[in-house]
């Protein structure tokens, strides 16, 4: 997934995305897919990231399966 960020804010965005990903992954064992999907939408939107449906589905699947997901921050 590509995330567009202001050039001067790219490192802040990277830290925010990483923190949100860690938070969601830490609770994924206790969460059902539809709940995780809602939490991902809300959490990432709060830091300025909106998932396309296909990206969201792939992200949720990666979290539930314990696989890495690649975020690319562009400016």
KAFEN-V353989 format. One line per field, one symbol per residue. phi: phi as a letter, one per 20 degrees, with the letter a starting at -180 (. if undefined). A space follows every 10 residues. Layout:
BEGIN
phi=???
END
This chain:
BEGIN
phi=.ececfgfdg ffffffffff ffffffdffe degfffgfff gfffffdndd ffgfffgffg ffffemefce dcedb
END
